[in-house]
């Protein structure tokens, strides 16, 4: 048994009308979606290079299929990127000096460490002699 109360039914005569979005292709009278038209295809791609949904663009099914095919061809031809590198700044709870107590040294300390492998980098010889 559920303790939730049932929702009241919505009024059929709501004041907010849902207006259908118009497609960019129909408003600009684009007859053929070309994979080489990167500026047009960029309007149908999100900031992370994902193809936007049909309901977001306002396209019909045929237009969305043409756009998806053109974007995929443009990606294959290296005109559009598959992904865009998005850097997000992570905020830490403390400053960098406080990181050493939580699972390891601070990143600056890791970079400053030098590992001695016993190989002299300046010459081509390896210590320990060989069969020369």
N, C-alpha and C positions, 0 to 999 in steps of 0.2 A: 504494500500500500504506500502510496506517495502522499507526502504532506503538502505538495505544491498545489496552489490554487489555479484553476483553469483561467487562461487569458480571456478577457472579454473580446467578443468578436469585433473585427474591424468594420468600420462603416464603409459601405460600398461607394459612397459619394464623398471620397476624401478630397480635400481642397488642393493637395499637392498633385499636380499632373506630371507624369513621367514622360519627358520628351526624349525621343530617340536621337542618338548622336548621328551627325552626318559624317560620312567618310571623307577623308582628305582627298581620296582618289576621285570621288564624284564632284566635290567642290572645285577641284582644280582641273577637272575633265581630263584625267589621265586615261588614255586608251590602253596602253600596254605598260606593264611594270617591267622595267629593264633592270637586270642585276648590276649594270654599270652605273646606274644613277644612285650614287651613294648618299647624296643629300636627301633624296626622297625616302630611301630605305632607312636612313638614320632616324626618321620621325616615327617609325614603327618599332624601334628598339629602345629598351629601357637604358638607364645609366649603367647597368651592369651587363649590357649587351644581350639581354633576354628579349625574345620576341613578345611584344605586348599582346594581350588577349584581344579577341575580336570585339568583346563588349566594351573594352576600353577605347579601341580605335574607332568603333562605329562601322566597321566593314561588314559586308555580307560574307557568306561562306566562300564564294568563288574568289572574291578579292583577297580574303585572308589566305587562301591557298596559294594564290599567285605571289603574294608578298612573302610568305614563308619560303616558297621555292626560290624566289629571287634572293632573299637574304642568305639562304643556305648556299646558293651558287656564288654569291659575292664573298662569303666567308671562305669557300673553297679556293677562290681565285685570289685570296688575301687582300680584298678590297675593304672588307669589314672584319673587325676582330671577333674571335669566338668569345672572349671575355675581356673585360677591362680590369686592370689592377686597381683595386680600391683599398687604400690604406686607412685603417681605422686607428685612432689614437686610443690606446688602452690607458685608463687612469688607474694608478696603483693606490692602495690605501695609505702608503707611506712614501717617503722619498727614497732615493736610490740607496742611501746608506743603510736603510732599514731592511733591504732585501736579503742581506747576508744571513740573517737569522731564520729565513723562511725557505730553506731548501737549496741553498747554494750561494756562490759568490755573486756579486753584482756583475753586470755584463762588462764593465770596464776592466774588472779584475781578470776575467777570462781572456780578454784580448791581450792583456799585458803579460800573460804567462808565456814562457818560452820553454819548449821541450828540447832537451839535448838527446839526440839519437846516436851520438858517437860518430857521425859522418861529417867530414870536413866539406863544406859546401863550396869553398873556394877552389878546390882541386878536383881532378877526376879520379883520384885514388881513394880507395876505401881502406880504412885502418884495418890491420890484421893481415895484410899481405895477400898475394894471390899466386897463381901459377905462371909467373912471368919469367 
